Each structure stands twice: as structure tokens, then as C-alpha cells.
Amino acid sequence: MNRANSLEDIKKSLEDNRVVLLYFGAKNCSVCEVLRPKIEDSLKDNFEKIEALFIENLVEINVEFGVFSNPTIILLIDKKEFKRYGRNISLNIFNSEIKRLYDMVY
């Protein structure tokens, strides 16, 4: 999962990739720290064509995407938001919902 340091990084990724996953997290968030490696492994094993970006406490980006709590995961397809997950996320539900969308796109 690559780190996005600015809104321009995200815009470039959206231009270059059809499907982009944004993972919003924070250093002091225990859920973020436990969930992030699991999401990364799932993407690597099952959804290799999805570009994943990690955003850590960047207020400008959080405001742009309407993120008010961590962790928040947003899946964008063709620059449009298709799925949003917040706080407690079931990996089974995440994988099945992402797989359905992934199969439709690819």
C-alpha cells in the first residue's frame, strides 16, 4: 500500500488507475494498525489490480473525501465512490463485496 502525501498524489492515482482504494488511518488508532496489514494481504492475494493508497491524518484529504473517523476505507471505480467502510470492518464481508465489484470491472 503506497502512502499518499497530498491530494495531488490521489488525483494522479485516480487518473492512472481504474480502481483505487483509499485507506484512511492514524498512528494512535489500534484498529487501524491491526486492520491495515490484513487489508494489504487481501488486496495482494485477491485483488492485485487495485491501487491502494494509505492516508494518515491529512486534514485536507479527509475533508475532501468526508472522512471523520479512522479507519475508513473508500473504494473508487472510474473516479466515483462505490463502497465506504468505517471503524469495525468484517474482512469476510469486505472481501466478498470487493470481489463482486472487482469481477465486474476486470
KOLZA-128866 format. One record per residue (C-alpha): residue number from 1; x, y negated, z. Coordinates in pm, whole numbers, plus 50000, padded with zeros to 5 digits. Example, Ala and Ser with C-alpha at 12.3 -4.5 7.8 and 13.67 -1.06 7.14 Angstrom:
<kevos>
> i_xx_yy_zz
> 1_51230_50450_50780
> 2_51367_50106_50714
</kevos>
This chain:
<kevos>
> i_xx_yy_zz
> 1_50000_50000_50000
> 2_50155_49672_49890
> 3_50137_49359_50105
> 4_49956_49054_49969
> 5_50102_48730_50099
> 6_49882_48487_49910
> 7_49558_48452_49720
> 8_49766_48439_49400
> 9_49900_48791_49473
> 10_49543_48920_49491
> 11_49433_48735_49177
> 12_49729_48880_48984
> 13_49647_49229_49105
> 14_49282_49183_49001
> 15_49397_49075_48654
> 16_49635_49371_48618
> 17_49416_49649_48764
> 18_49061_49759_48708
> 19_49009_49887_49066
> 20_49163_49712_49368
> 21_49124_49799_49735
> 22_49189_49524_49990
> 23_49273_49635_50344
> 24_49245_49354_50600
> 25_49424_49426_50927
> 26_49612_49274_51218
> 27_49918_49361_51429
> 28_49731_49375_51760
> 29_49449_49590_51620
> 30_49486_49953_51731
> 31_49212_50071_51493
> 32_49393_49900_51202
> 33_49721_50069_51288
> 34_49566_50417_51313
> 35_49338_50387_51010
> 36_49581_50234_50762
> 37_49809_50541_50717
> 38_49504_50763_50674
> 39_49362_50537_50404
> 40_49703_50521_50234
> 41_49731_50902_50233
> 42_49379_50938_50096
> 43_49448_50692_49816
> 44_49780_50857_49732
> 45_49632_51210_49730
> 46_49295_51145_49564
> 47_49279_50803_49401
> 48_49621_50726_49255
> 49_49488_50472_49001
> 50_49352_50239_49272
> 51_49578_49943_49351
> 52_49578_49892_49729
> 53_49678_49567_49899
> 54_49731_49505_50271
> 55_49636_49159_50403
> 56_49746_49073_50756
> 57_49592_48770_50929
> 58_49596_48532_50634
> 59_49313_48288_50708
> 60_49288_48151_50354
> 61_49233_48501_50210
> 62_49000_48609_50492
> 63_48779_48305_50430
> 64_48780_48363_50054
> 65_48652_48720_50099
> 66_48428_48655_50402
> 67_48626_48879_50639
> 68_48565_48807_51007
> 69_48682_49128_51177
> 70_48959_49383_51140
> 71_48989_49632_50988
> 72_48783_49550_50683
> 73_48820_49735_50354
> 74_48684_49592_50030
> 75_48677_49785_49703
> 76_48663_49568_49391
> 77_48592_49703_49044
> 78_48638_49467_48749
> 79_48679_49178_48999
> 80_48341_49248_49164
> 81_48289_49380_49516
> 82_48137_49727_49514
> 83_48196_49852_49868
> 84_48280_49698_50205
> 85_48373_49889_50518
> 86_48424_49736_50861
> 87_48553_49840_51203
> 88_48476_50210_51260
> 89_48509_50393_50931
> 90_48440_50761_50868
> 91_48711_50896_50639
> 92_48474_51161_50502
> 93_48217_50900_50402
> 94_48491_50671_50270
> 95_48637_50949_50052
> 96_48302_51065_49914
> 97_48182_50713_49830
> 98_48514_50611_49674
> 99_48527_50937_49477
> 100_48185_50870_49325
> 101_48289_50521_49213
> 102_48635_50640_49104
> 103_48482_50913_48886
> 104_48251_50659_48723
> 105_48540_50425_48637
> 106_48804_50681_48541
</kevos>
